[in-house]
Amino acid sequence: MENIILEMRNITKTFPGVKALDNVNFKVREGEIHALVGENGAGKSTLMKVLSGVYPAGTYDGEIHYDSEVRAFSTISDSEDLGIIIIHQELALVPLLSIAENIFLGNEIAAKGVIDWRETFSRTRELLAKVGLKEAPSTLITDIGVGKQQLVEIAKAFSKKVRLLILDEPTASLNETDSDALLQLLMEFRNQGLTSIIISHKLNEIKKVADKITILRDGGTVETLDCHKEDISEDRIIKGMVGRDMEDRYPPREPKIGDVLLEVKNWNVFHQQHRDRQFLHDVNFNVRAGEVVGIAGLMGAGRTETAMSIFGRSWGHKITGDVSMHGKPVDVSTIPKAIDAGLAYVTEDRKHLGLVLINNIMHNTSLANLSAVASNGVIDTRREAQVATDYRSRLRIRSHSIYQEAVNLSGGNQQKVVLSKWLFTNPEILILDEPTRGIDVGAKFEIYSIINQLAAEGKGILMISSEMPELLGTCDRIYVMNEGRIVAELPKEEASQESIMRAIMRSGEKN
């Protein structure tokens, strides 16, 4: 008989104008890794927020059975007291506190109001050893990478005696090496009896670790697949997620490439914080009209820093080099000047740098080009609403209206709003930094279609992505970066995962 640790029965959750969950049923066996997949907006994160008490009992219909008892969690603390710990995609760590302070924040080891630092550091070392971290407990969070920060979050979960670990997009911000290490750790924890629920859009990772896969679509349960009873392909999962076969994940395109639009020469940039350290070295590249150009590289190679330093010197200092459009020098020393020159930059961090989350779709869409919806310095709200309505239709943003706040949109629809904001500036060059991070395959296909459409209109696209298959599937040409330098330029017909990695490895040996 199966030992069921969790069963959620007929869970229904409604927000104003939207039924986010509709009679969802979800069952998890003790000691398994259970994947929860679906398109953005399918209800995955909402279901987990119901489970963890973020949405308290009384704000939804249905029942939660945990350890064979009906539970009603009013707060996150209620679920954590029973060992249900959720790690969100945006890590909840305090950068300027130490690892030890973060792990026991709100759960301090103290006597009579005084923290026992010896015991705190001792317990921290034990927890870090459990997740394979060798850092000192006194190390500041800001001084370790994102992959190690993820492990600190898991160590923090173990400090609360976790029995059911929920991970929401745990590898979204990790490179391939860190992702593999984290997945291996989850499998080791499974062997020790820990139950995990993992939400992810990376289907190859789901296939690697999951015992069962539950698919949600449009707020309802579609099916649960048992990975031990049949060989579940990625195409099989996608069909359940989107309700149809997706024969080609990258829409076809016949490129019509024109003259050089953007050219960057001898671009040198010193580090933002470590101001005596040169970070980018003689970077040279160009983008032609109608061309999609990719930048590949490992984390820390300098891809984002290149994009941000070119776009209004948003990153770095002591910046030298030349930027030209149509063969003529342009001034990109500030963001307004970069926009005037015809550049737009879609950041990799849409929640913090791309959107004002408490603002609605309309205000976010017009934000980078307010003069176009203003008269004599006064916003014309009818014009602003018309612009937002047009882009909502053009980019197929799923929302109840243009007045829906960005914070309540799915990741894919948030990304479309960011795209709308920058397309409204009518750029000639669109820089896309991780444009499909944390969004599902259906939304990815729509983003790729938008990219193709923009290229067909003669715009130049510069695309940064950590997913090599994405670059290979969408780009006409790929530059490879390593340690702040361009180390290779590969036309589409010569580009492969092997040739990209070979270029990175060879450049590393030279340096």
Number of C-alpha atoms within 10 A of each C-alpha: 3 7 11 15 19 21 20 20 16 19 21 21 22 13 11 8 10 11 14 19 26 19 16 19 22 20 15 23 17 20 20 22 26 26 26 25 27 29 26 24 24 23 26 24 20 17 23 20 16 23 29 23 19 17 19 17 18 10 12 16 16 16 19 23 17 19 14 12 12 13 15 19 20 17 14 19 15 16 21 20 12 15 17 24 26 25 19 18 18 13 14 12 19 14 14 13 16 18 30 27 23 24 27 18 14 8 12 17 17 12 8 5 8 9 12 12 14 10 12 18 18 12 18 25 19 14 23 23 13 15 21 16 17 10 14 14 22 13 15 18 22 15 12 13 12 17 18 20 20 26 22 25 21 24 28 24 24 19 16 17 15 22 20 25 21 25 22 23 20 23 24 17 20 18 17 14 10 18 17 15 13 22 17 14 16 21 18 13 18 17 12 10 13 18 24 28 21 23 24 24 22 18 17 11 15 23 18 13 19 21 18 23 23 23 25 27 22 18 24 22 20 17 15 18 20 15 16 10 9 8 11 15 12 13 16 14 21 21 14 20 25 20 11 11 13 15 9 10 15 20 16 12 12 8 16 13 18 14 13 17 22 25 18 18 15 15 20 23 27 20 17 16 10 11 13 11 11 17 22 25 16 15 18 17 15 17 24 23 23 26 28 26 25 27 24 28 26 18 17 14 20 22 26 20 21 22 23 20 23 27 23 20 20 16 19 22 19 13 18 13 14 17 22 18 20 13 12 10 14 17 17 22 15 15 20 15 15 20 22 16 20 18 25 28 24 23 23 20 14 20 17 10 12 20 24 18 18 13 15 21 32 26 22 24 30 24 18 18 17 18 14 15 19 14 10 7 9 10 15 15 13 10 14 19 18 14 19 26 18 13 22 22 10 12 17 14 22 16 19 11 15 23 15 17 19 26 16 15 21 20 22 25 23 25 29 23 28 25 24 25 26 24 20 19 20 16 19 24 27 24 25 22 24 19 24 23 22 23 25 24 23 17 20 20 17 19 22 20 18 17 22 24 14 20 25 18 13 20 24 29 26 23 25 26 22 22 16 18 12 18 24 19 15 21 21 19 21 25 21 22 25 24 20 21 21 25 19 18 18 17 13 16 9 11 19 17 13 9 14 22 16 13 19 22 13 12 17 12 7 6 7
